[in-house]
Amino acid sequence: MTYNETQIHEQRQRLLLSSPALEEVLQVEPVSVDTWCKFFSLTETPEDYTIIVDEEGFLELPASEHLSVADATWLALNVVSGGGGFSTSQPIGVTKIAKSVIAPLADQNISVFMLSTYQTDFILVRERDLPFVMHTLASEFTILRVVNGETVAADNHGISNGFMKPKLVQRPVVHPLSSPSNMFCVTSLDPDTLPSVATLLMDVMFYSNGVKDPEDSGHIRFFSFSLIEGYISLVMDVQTQKRFPNNLLFTSASGELWKMVRIGGQPLGFDECGIVAQISDTFKFDHALVPEENINGVINALQVSQAEKD
C-alpha cells in the first residue's frame, strides 16, 4: 500500500481541550455523555485530568474558574486505509502516522495533539493551522471531509503553490523520560453494556486510587475513557482491568499488553513539534504505549537521542 492509497478524514467536530478540577469532572456521567456530545475523551494522570470535547459538549461542562482551557479550537484528522467511514476503515497504525503525517507537520513547525483509541487514531490540529496541514499532506494523501452528509474532497484552503518546504532536520529527544512499572491494555466495550458498569466506571475514574503494590513506587495512575461517534475506548492498567466482569471488555486476539513511556519532566505545552504519543497527549505530559517486549529498546533508543543532543 502506498501513502496516496491512504485517506485523511477531517472530522466535522470542532474540539476544545481543557483541564478541569476534580469537582468539575465528578459532574460528568459516562453513561450520558453520548446524549450531549459526539466526541468526548477523559484521561486521568497523576498530575491532572484532561478532557477533549466538541463544542456542544463543552457547553454542558460546569462553568468554573478552575477549568483551564487551551487557547485554540482543534480539529480531528482520522488517518485510515481502505476508504469508508469511521467504523469501516482500517487504521494504519501510529508508526506509519508518525513517519508520514506527524514528521512532515513538525518540519513545518505545526503542532499536533495525538489521541489513539481502540478503534482508530486521531491527530488533532489547531483550526487556524488547517490550511497549512492540508497543503503539507495533500501530495501524499487523499484528504476528505463531510459536507451536508456527503464525503467530498477537501480543497487547499487557498494556499498557493509557492509554499516552500523547509529542509528536513533531525529532532532529537530533549525531554526527560520515565517508564512506570505497571502494564496497560487498550480495550473497548459494547455501548449497550455501559449502564451496567457505570457505577464501576465512576469509581475507577474518580474515587479509586487504583490497585497497586504499596512497595512499588514505580506504579502510576493512568486511565482513559473515550466515547466518539458511539464507540467506546478504554486504556487502563491490568490491575484495574481485573475489576471489570469477565468477557465484558473487548481486547485484541493476542491479548497484547503495553508498557508506558512518559515524556516530559514538566508541562510540554501545545507548541512542541514532533513529540507524539501512542495513546494520549494530555494537558501536561505525553504518554506513549509500546509493546511490552519492546520497552527496553525504546528507552535505549530515546536515551541515545538524548545523549547525542547533549
C-alpha positions in Angstrom: 0.0 0.0 0.0 1.3 3.4 -0.9 0.6 6.6 1.0 -1.7 8.0 -1.7 -4.0 5.0 -1.2 -4.4 6.2 2.4 -7.0 8.8 3.3 -7.2 11.5 5.9 -10.7 12.2 7.0 -11.3 15.6 8.5 -13.9 15.1 11.3 -16.7 17.6 11.4 -16.5 18.4 15.1 -14.6 21.5 16.4 -12.9 20.4 19.6 -11.7 22.1 22.8 -9.0 20.9 25.3 -9.5 21.5 28.9 -8.0 20.5 32.3 -10.8 20.6 34.9 -10.6 20.3 38.7 -11.9 17.1 40.2 -15.1 18.7 41.4 -16.0 19.6 37.7 -15.0 16.1 36.5 -17.3 14.5 39.1 -20.3 16.0 37.3 -19.5 14.1 34.1 -21.5 10.8 33.9 -20.1 8.5 31.3 -23.4 6.8 30.7 -25.0 10.0 29.5 -22.1 11.5 27.5 -23.4 10.5 24.1 -26.6 12.3 24.7 -24.9 15.7 24.7 -21.8 15.3 22.5 -20.3 13.2 19.8 -16.6 13.5 20.7 -15.5 13.1 24.3 -12.3 11.8 25.9 -11.3 12.0 29.5 -7.8 11.0 30.7 -6.6 10.9 34.3 -2.9 11.0 35.1 -1.1 11.6 38.5 -1.0 15.3 37.6 -4.4 16.2 36.3 -7.5 15.4 34.3 -7.6 16.2 30.5 -10.9 16.5 28.6 -11.2 16.7 24.9 -14.7 17.5 23.9 -16.6 19.0 21.0 -18.2 22.5 21.3 -21.6 21.1 22.1 -20.2 19.0 24.9 -18.1 21.9 26.2 -21.2 24.0 26.8 -22.5 21.2 29.1 -19.4 21.3 31.3 -20.0 23.3 34.5 -18.6 26.8 34.4 -15.7 27.2 36.8 -12.7 29.4 37.4 -10.7 26.2 37.9 -11.3 25.0 34.4 -8.1 25.6 32.3 -8.8 25.7 28.5 -6.3 25.6 25.7 -6.5 28.9 23.8 -7.3 27.3 20.4 -10.0 25.3 18.7 -8.9 22.0 17.4 -10.0 19.7 14.5 -9.5 15.9 14.4 -8.0 14.2 11.4 -8.5 10.4 11.1 -5.9 8.6 9.1 -7.2 5.4 7.6 -6.8 3.0 4.7 -9.5 1.3 2.6 -11.9 4.3 2.5 -15.3 4.2 4.1 -16.3 5.8 7.4 -15.1 5.7 11.0 -16.4 2.2 11.6 -15.4 0.5 8.3 -12.0 1.9 7.5 -8.8 0.4 8.7 -6.4 2.4 10.9 -2.8 2.5 9.6 -1.1 2.5 12.9 0.8 5.1 14.9 4.2 4.1 13.5 3.2 5.0 9.9 1.3 8.0 11.1 4.4 9.3 12.9 6.5 8.9 9.9 4.1 10.0 7.2 2.0 12.6 8.9 3.5 13.8 12.2 7.0 14.3 11.0 6.1 16.4 7.9 3.9 18.6 10.1 6.7 19.0 12.6 9.0 20.0 9.8 6.6 22.8 9.0 6.5 23.8 12.7 2.9 22.7 13.1 2.0 21.3 16.5 -0.4 18.3 16.9 -2.2 16.6 19.7 -2.5 12.8 19.5 -5.3 10.6 20.6 -5.3 6.9 19.9 -8.4 4.7 20.7 -9.2 1.0 20.5 -10.8 1.7 17.1 -8.6 4.2 15.4 -6.1 7.1 15.8 -6.8 10.8 15.7 -4.5 13.7 15.0 -5.7 17.0 16.4 -4.5 20.2 14.8 -5.3 23.8 15.5 -8.1 25.1 13.3 -6.0 28.0 12.3 -3.3 25.6 11.1 -5.6 23.6 8.9 -4.7 25.3 5.6 -1.0 24.5 6.1 -1.8 21.0 7.3 -3.8 20.3 4.1 -1.1 21.8 1.9 1.6 19.8 3.6 -0.2 16.5 3.3 -2.1 16.8 0.1 0.6 15.4 -2.1 0.8 12.1 -0.1 -2.8 11.6 1.0 -6.4 11.9 -0.3 -8.0 14.3 2.1 -11.7 14.2 2.6 -14.4 15.9 4.7 -18.1 15.6 5.2 -20.3 18.4 3.7 -24.1 18.2 4.1 -23.9 14.5 4.8 -21.6 13.6 1.8 -17.9 12.8 1.8 -16.1 15.1 -0.6 -12.5 16.0 -1.4 -11.2 18.9 0.8 -9.9 21.9 -1.0 -6.5 23.5 -0.4 -7.9 26.5 1.5 -6.3 28.9 -0.9 -2.6 28.1 -0.1 -0.5 29.0 -3.1 1.8 26.6 -5.0 4.7 28.8 -3.9 4.6 27.3 -0.4 8.1 26.3 0.4 9.0 23.2 2.4 11.9 23.6 4.8 14.9 21.3 4.9 14.3 18.2 7.0 16.1 18.4 10.3 16.6 15.7 13.0 14.6 16.3 16.1 16.4 14.6 19.0 14.5 13.9 22.2 15.2 16.7 24.7 12.8 15.8 27.4 13.2 13.6 30.5 11.9 10.0 30.1 10.4 7.6 32.6 8.7 4.2 32.3 6.2 3.3 35.1 6.2 -0.3 36.3 2.6 -1.1 35.6 1.4 -2.7 32.3 -1.5 -1.4 30.3 -4.2 -2.7 28.0 -6.2 -0.9 25.3 -9.8 -2.2 25.3 -13.4 -1.4 24.5 -16.9 -2.4 25.4 -20.4 -2.6 23.9 -22.1 0.8 24.5 -25.3 -1.1 25.4 -23.5 -2.5 28.5 -22.3 0.9 29.7 -25.2 1.4 32.1 -24.4 -1.9 33.8 -20.8 -0.8 34.6 -21.5 2.9 35.1 -21.0 2.7 38.9 -17.8 0.8 38.5 -16.5 3.3 35.8 -17.3 6.2 38.1 -15.4 4.5 40.9 -12.4 3.7 38.8 -12.2 7.2 37.2 -12.9 9.4 40.2 -12.9 7.6 43.6 -10.3 4.9 43.4 -6.6 5.4 43.6 -6.1 2.2 41.7 -4.8 -1.3 42.8 -1.1 -1.3 43.4 1.7 -2.9 45.4 2.4 -0.5 48.3 6.1 -1.2 47.9 6.0 -0.4 44.2 7.0 3.2 43.9 7.1 3.0 40.1 3.4 2.5 39.6 1.4 5.5 38.3 -2.3 6.3 38.0 -3.5 6.4 34.3 -6.9 5.8 33.0 -8.5 7.0 29.8 -12.2 6.8 28.7 -13.3 7.9 25.2 -16.7 7.9 23.6 -16.5 9.1 20.0 -19.3 8.7 17.5 -20.9 6.0 19.7 -17.7 3.9 20.0 -16.1 3.4 23.5 -12.4 3.0 24.1 -10.6 2.4 27.5 -7.0 2.5 28.4 -6.1 1.1 31.9 -3.5 -1.0 33.7 -4.0 -4.7 34.1 -4.8 -4.3 37.8 -7.8 -2.1 37.0 -8.9 -4.4 34.2 -9.4 -7.2 36.7 -12.1 -5.2 38.4 -14.3 -5.5 35.4 -16.6 -8.6 34.8 -15.2 -11.4 32.7 -16.0 -11.3 29.0 -17.3 -7.7 29.2 -14.3 -5.9 27.7 -13.1 -6.3 24.1 -9.4 -7.0 23.7 -7.1 -8.0 20.9 -6.9 -11.6 20.0 -3.3 -11.7 21.1 -4.1 -10.2 24.5 -1.1 -7.8 24.0 0.0 -5.7 26.9 1.8 -2.4 26.8 4.4 -0.5 28.7 4.3 3.2 29.0 7.0 5.8 28.3 6.2 9.2 29.9 7.8 12.1 28.1 8.5 15.4 29.9 9.5 16.3 33.4 7.4 19.5 33.2 4.4 20.5 31.1 5.3 20.4 27.4 2.6 22.8 26.3 0.9 22.7 22.9 3.7 24.2 20.8 6.1 21.3 20.9 6.6 19.8 17.4 7.5 16.2 16.8 6.5 14.8 20.2 4.0 12.1 19.6 2.1 9.8 22.0 1.0 6.3 21.1 -2.2 6.7 23.2 -2.7 10.1 24.7 -1.3 13.5 24.9 -2.6 15.3 28.0 -2.6 18.8 29.2 0.8 18.4 30.8 2.6 15.3 29.6 2.9 12.9 26.6 2.3 9.2 27.2 3.5 6.6 24.7 2.5 3.0 24.9 4.8 0.4 23.3 4.6 -3.4 23.2 5.9 -4.9 26.5 8.7 -6.8 24.7 10.0 -3.6 23.1 10.2 -1.3 26.1 13.9 -1.7 26.7 14.8 -1.0 23.0 12.5 2.1 23.0 14.1 3.5 26.2 17.6 2.8 24.9 16.9 4.5 21.5 15.4 7.6 23.2 18.3 7.8 25.6 20.8 7.6 22.7 19.0 10.5 21.0 19.1 12.5 24.3 22.8 11.8 24.7 23.5 12.9 21.1 21.7 16.1 21.8 23.7 16.7 25.0 
